[in-house]
Amino acid sequence: MAQAVTSHRGPVTGTAARARRRRPFLVDLYSTAVGKKYVMGATGIGLMGFVLFHMIGNLKMYAGAADLDHYAHFLQTLLYPLAPKGWVLWILRGGLITMLFLHLHAAWSLTVLNRKARPVKYQSSRDYQIANFASRTMRYSGIVILAFVVWHLLDLTFGVVNPEVGKMITHAGDDEAVKSVYASVVYSFQRTPVALFYVVANILLGIHLFHGAWSIFQSFGWNNPRFNKWRRSFATGFAALVVVGNVSFPVAVMAGIVG
Ligand code: HEM
């Protein structure tokens, strides 16, 4: 049965139209559902790049303490002496925080828009073609990943829950002492509940990435039956690569392969 549609808009008069201030194009675009999807997609690509490179960087753990610590030191001293130590890393962190904020804001405001557009649930069963479970749990997997990132920073960056973070070492050719990333990672994963939390959070990250990597094409309108099979393989391959790499670290420490 058709439902009555009530509009909360006032009458559009010539005076009202003239009085309306023009907003910058990007702000105007972001106020639409399509604009928010573009932002989700673009920031999603950036965050996917981060998790992929973060995982690849952490593979240094298998080469030993010196290699991982050297890599962390390399990140700290990017472009040094052209730029003071840590500056480039802070610029990259700024980009990461901005992308994360926009990703969360777009997700939240799309949810609000969806609820406003459809206050009544679908009555018939939906014909979901792909990623049924992953697509419908994006909000929940996203919330757990966010909680994981907060824990992860308290654990390995700020050392609030990890006494090894204070352990200092020096690198050849640089007198300044820096913290040993390797020691703090190994200490972290030697605590079984923490290691298991990393495993569970990274499996959820994989589910989130699978649907995210698939949806990017939809958000940008690159949706064509000719390459839908390719999209699925890309989403599966990308998510699997990140999950297998990330889950391997706590498992390797628990198994005594790294220590
Ligand atoms: C088992 C997998 C992982 C390991 C072993 C790992 C390890 C590390 C290490 C050693 C650091 C550097 C700490 C420091 O020196 O300050 C770090 C930072 C960080 N990690 Fe992870 N990480 C893992 C998974 C993840 C995942 C899945 C995410 C995101 C979803 C993530 C997000 C971050 C962020 C945002 C930082 C801070 C970067 C910075 O401040 O420079 N990590 N991680």
Boltz pocket constraint, residues with backbone or C-beta under 6 A from the ligand:
constraints:
  - pocket:
      binder: B
      contacts: [[A, 51], [A, 54], [A, 58], [A, 72], [A, 89], [A, 93], [A, 145], [A, 149], [A, 152], [A, 156], [A, 157], [A, 158], [A, 181], [A, 185], [A, 198], [A, 202], [A, 205], [A, 245], [A, 246], [A, 247], [A, 249], [A, 250]]
      max_distance: 6.0
